[in-house]
Each structure stands twice: as C-alpha cells, then as structure tokens.
Amino acid sequence: MPKIRKEFSYSIPNEWYSDDFSQGKTDTWTYEGPEYLTIEIDTVTGKEAGWCLYNAEELERPCAKDIKRYTIDCKENPLVCEIVNDQGRDEERDFLESREWKILHKAPEGYEDVEIPVNYCPRDLYDEFNVKFDFEKQEFNIPIRTWKTVEKIDPDKVTWEHLRRRRNELLFATDGQTDPNMPAELLAEWERYRQLLRDAPTALEQFGPFWAGMMLPEEPEGDTALGEEDIFVDIAIDDEDV
C-alpha cells in the first residue's frame, strides 16, 4: 500500500477541551500514512470495530455477520485518516515531545498551575476511540474531546462541596504520614501541605471549584495519595448525560 503526505486544515475549538467552534479557528496538520484505509464498522452501533486494514491478506478475510467494511481515500479525507490510522506516527510523537505549554491559571504559591498546550494536534481535539459511521449520511463522525466526553466530568456541576470533600479525603490520607522523629525539614513540608489543603477553598476561590480541584498542592515526596484521576470521582457523569 503506497504512503502519502497530505497537509490539511481542520477546525479547532475556542478553548481547550471545549466543543464551541464559534470563533472559526483553524490549524493545519500533515497526514502521513497509507493512501487508503479500510475500516470495519459495526452495523448495529456504527462504531469502528478493530484495527484498520492495510494489506491484501487482511482485506481477503471475510467479515463477521454484523460488520461492514468502508475504504477511505486519505487524499480526500485526511482528517478522518489521521484520527483512525493505527500505524506509528513519528511526526505526531516529535510534535508532542517538543511542543510548548502555557499557564491557563496561575496558582498562588504552594498550589499547582493549570497548564494547556500552546499548539494542538488533531488527536488532542478529536476522540479516536469513539469514531462512528453515519449510515444515513454515509460519513464518519468523530466526537470532540471535552471534559464531559473524555474525563466524564461536567465542569458546571462541580461545586465547592465537591472540592471540600476531595480536600478532606486528601487530609485523611495524610494521617500516619508524619512522625515526631522524622527530619524537621520533611515534617515541616508535611505540615505545610496539610495547611495548604485546609486553606484551598479560600486560597483558590477566584478560580472556581472545577479549576481549584486541579490546583490542589502536590503531596511531599510524590503524587497525591488518591491520584489525579480521582479529583471529582463522585460526580462522574454517565454517557447518556453527555
């Protein structure tokens, strides 16, 4: 299967992890991969099933009963091919390793800044794991990556009560972490960490509870005890709410 390089323009949202494209922002990217990709689609759900097919041997295998194959011309649909392509992407890897980040919310001393990338690549914005095929329109739909669709969190539903609950869990996790015989400097770090947690609702009030949850201080000598992925686990939304 011959490979091609195809530069294309694509829409980007007004803000990171937003589905609002009203400002008409665009960026460019270069697809590099097979000229054609064959996708297996579940005829019941419309979702992609399995890996892309590239070679003749794969295409000669019969489909399962509820699977239909669609071949994409990547010269005509480079964005779709960029998102669904399963082969290695040296350009994307180099881009992710070298790109710059900027501070979205500068945190008070002792808390964590919220950073987002300065430049995006298509997979930052489009969800490769939930591509669907619209049988009526005969086209692929690629969902936008947002806080709701990826992290299962609705920022508008996060309250200060959720933040305080999270803060209290982190405080509880520090019980037994200190000892009067530990080095004075380390003991002071733990005491400062606990105080920062206690002060968080007030110190981070200007940012709102959602962003404040990302700005909680880092635990001494490592990551926070409960893990970043658990910031607001108690208000994770269901897929049908998205």
C-alpha positions as MATLAB code, in Angstrom:
seq = 'MPKIRKEFSYSIPNEWYSDDFSQGKTDTWTYEGPEYLTIEIDTVTGKEAGWCLYNAEELERPCAKDIKRYTIDCKENPLVCEIVNDQGRDEERDFLESREWKILHKAPEGYEDVEIPVNYCPRDLYDEFNVKFDFEKQEFNIPIRTWKTVEKIDPDKVTWEHLRRRRNELLFATDGQTDPNMPAELLAEWERYRQLLRDAPTALEQFGPFWAGMMLPEEPEGDTALGEEDIFVDIAIDDEDV';
ca = [
       0.000    0.000    0.000;
       1.646    3.303   -1.069;
       2.032    6.046    1.521;
       1.171    9.697    1.047;
       1.715   13.025    2.762;
      -1.270   15.352    2.767;
      -1.432   18.719    4.528;
      -4.913   19.724    5.587;
      -6.751   22.349    7.600;
      -9.088   21.456   10.425;
     -11.266   23.331   12.895;
     -10.133   23.896   16.472;
     -12.346   24.940   19.405;
     -12.374   28.324   21.078;
     -10.850   26.821   24.227;
      -9.068   23.659   25.315;
     -11.451   20.716   25.785;
     -14.401   22.756   24.534;
     -16.908   21.883   21.821;
     -17.505   25.540   20.937;
     -16.132   26.350   17.464;
     -17.954   29.667   17.058;
     -14.765   31.726   16.586;
     -13.922   29.847   13.398;
     -10.375   28.945   14.451;
      -8.388   26.555   12.256;
      -4.984   24.914   12.213;
      -3.012   22.754    9.784;
      -1.576   19.262   10.083;
       0.047   16.762    7.738;
      -1.310   13.253    7.392;
       1.367   10.680    6.616;
       0.263    7.107    6.054;
      -1.430    4.686    3.670;
      -3.258    6.231    0.724;
      -6.342    4.189    1.595;
      -7.568    2.860    4.938;
     -10.264    0.228    5.267;
     -12.357    0.440    8.418;
     -14.609   -2.278    9.805;
     -17.844   -0.837   11.156;
     -20.361   -2.486   13.469;
     -23.639   -2.227   11.542;
     -25.638   -2.108   14.795;
     -23.772    0.651   16.624;
     -21.916    2.361   13.785;
     -18.700    2.183   15.825;
     -15.314    1.209   14.468;
     -14.584   -2.455   15.190;
     -10.951   -3.484   15.493;
      -7.888   -2.149   13.691;
      -7.611   -0.532   10.273;
      -6.929   -2.921    7.404;
      -3.965   -2.163    5.134;
      -2.879   -5.150    3.103;
      -4.483   -7.603    0.706;
      -4.337  -10.528    3.118;
      -6.398   -8.648    5.687;
      -8.928   -7.500    3.118;
      -9.420  -11.027    1.830;
     -10.611  -12.299    5.194;
     -14.410  -12.468    5.472;
     -16.267  -10.022    7.741;
     -18.273  -11.042   10.763;
     -22.037  -11.058   10.315;
     -22.700   -7.586   11.749;
     -19.591   -5.922   10.292;
     -19.294   -3.869    7.120;
     -16.110   -2.512    5.592;
     -15.588    1.031    4.313;
     -12.493    2.181    2.459;
     -11.394    5.786    2.989;
      -9.469    7.771    0.400;
      -6.988    9.631    2.600;
      -6.311   12.235   -0.072;
      -9.964   13.264    0.194;
     -10.448   12.678    3.940;
      -7.067   13.256    5.620;
      -8.549   14.265    8.998;
     -10.524   11.027    9.288;
      -7.468    9.005    8.264;
      -5.260   10.866   10.734;
      -7.611   10.010   13.598;
      -8.318    6.352   12.747;
      -4.847    5.390   11.468;
      -3.302    2.753   13.752;
       0.236    2.887   12.361;
       3.096    4.690   14.102;
       3.168    8.471   13.776;
       6.688    9.857   14.035;
       5.549   13.385   13.232;
       2.944   13.358   15.984;
       5.380   11.883   18.524;
       8.009   14.523   17.719;
       5.377   17.243   17.956;
       4.111   16.086   21.365;
       7.638   15.818   22.762;
       8.726   19.260   21.639;
       5.658   21.485   21.923;
       5.365   24.259   24.481;
       2.792   24.628   27.232;
       1.267   27.767   28.666;
      -0.260   28.589   32.022;
      -4.024   28.870   31.823;
      -4.444   29.635   35.532;
      -1.510   30.848   37.616;
      -1.846   29.336   41.085;
      -0.964   31.005   44.381;
       2.296   29.895   45.968;
       2.205   26.254   47.035;
      -0.563   25.229   44.634;
      -0.326   23.762   41.115;
      -0.653   25.870   37.969;
      -3.128   24.699   35.323;
      -1.301   24.338   32.013;
      -2.514   23.621   28.484;
      -0.547   23.154   25.240;
       0.198   26.182   23.092;
      -0.340   24.234   19.872;
      -2.655   21.311   19.209;
      -2.590   18.236   17.045;
      -5.787   16.589   15.743;
      -5.766   13.820   18.342;
      -5.778   16.419   21.116;
      -9.180   17.546   19.898;
     -10.834   14.572   18.208;
     -11.685   11.338   20.002;
     -10.071    8.413   18.176;
     -11.770    5.827   20.409;
     -15.373    6.745   19.634;
     -15.450    7.218   15.876;
     -18.828    6.304   14.387;
     -20.206    5.919   10.885;
     -23.474    7.603    9.958;
     -25.165    5.109    7.639;
     -27.785    7.620    6.528;
     -25.282   10.304    5.518;
     -22.559    7.794    4.592;
     -19.902    9.671    6.534;
     -17.749    9.296    9.603;
     -18.449   11.290   12.762;
     -15.505   11.981   15.056;
     -16.519   13.209   18.530;
     -14.812   16.228   20.041;
     -12.716   15.609   23.134;
     -14.177   17.606   26.038;
     -14.184   17.355   29.825;
     -17.556   15.612   29.547;
     -16.682   13.078   26.868;
     -13.149   12.198   27.949;
     -12.918   12.838   31.686;
     -16.630   12.186   32.336;
     -16.826   15.427   34.312;
     -19.182   18.338   33.752;
     -17.289   21.446   34.930;
     -20.575   23.277   35.502;
     -21.698   20.649   38.025;
     -18.590   20.800   40.191;
     -19.311   22.648   43.431;
     -17.289   23.850   46.381;
     -18.793   20.993   48.365;
     -17.122   18.567   45.939;
     -13.851   20.442   46.353;
     -14.060   20.324   50.149;
     -14.893   16.624   50.062;
     -11.835   15.989   47.913;
      -9.711   18.160   50.204;
     -10.911   16.227   53.252;
     -10.054   12.903   51.576;
      -6.521   14.118   50.942;
      -6.201   15.335   54.528;
      -7.409   11.966   55.802;
      -4.826   10.223   53.611;
      -2.036   12.116   55.388;
      -2.872   10.548   58.760;
       0.096    8.500   59.885;
       2.432   10.020   57.322;
       4.353   12.053   59.869;
       6.345   11.137   62.939;
       7.917   13.398   65.565;
      11.252   11.683   64.933;
      11.331   12.394   61.194;
      13.680   15.122   59.890;
      12.413   18.562   60.842;
      12.544   19.777   57.231;
      10.360   16.908   55.995;
       7.958   17.314   58.889;
       7.603   20.991   58.005;
       6.815   20.048   54.389;
       4.000   17.781   55.526;
       2.618   20.418   57.877;
       2.717   22.997   55.090;
       0.985   20.569   52.730;
      -1.820   19.965   55.226;
      -2.220   23.698   55.796;
      -2.410   24.351   52.056;
      -5.200   21.778   51.812;
      -7.109   23.401   54.660;
      -6.763   26.827   53.029;
      -7.599   25.656   49.498;
     -11.287   26.705   49.306;
     -10.344   30.247   50.308;
      -6.983   30.499   48.556;
      -8.378   29.211   45.253;
     -11.795   30.850   45.434;
     -11.207   33.104   42.436;
     -10.744   30.134   40.060;
     -13.997   28.308   40.831;
     -14.301   24.763   42.203;
     -13.563   22.891   38.963;
     -10.193   24.505   38.303;
      -9.410   24.629   42.015;
      -9.599   20.826   42.052;
      -6.701   20.723   39.586;
      -4.664   23.193   41.591;
      -4.533   21.344   44.904;
      -0.959   21.060   46.228;
       1.288   18.133   45.452;
       1.975   15.731   48.298;
       5.561   15.817   49.651;
       7.885   13.266   48.046;
       5.428   12.211   45.322;
       1.990   12.494   43.779;
      -1.178   12.987   45.762;
      -2.300    9.899   47.619;
      -5.564    9.359   45.738;
      -4.308   10.100   42.246;
      -5.194   12.942   39.906;
      -7.774   10.840   38.089;
      -9.894   10.814   41.263;
     -10.283   14.582   41.554;
     -14.075   14.525   41.299;
     -14.809   10.825   41.030;
     -18.065   11.205   42.948;
     -19.645   13.350   40.225;
     -18.564   11.422   37.154;
     -21.326   11.676   34.576;
     -22.899    8.876   32.597;
     -22.502    8.684   28.825;
     -26.186    9.390   28.309;
     -25.785   12.720   30.124;
     -23.201   13.966   27.644;
];
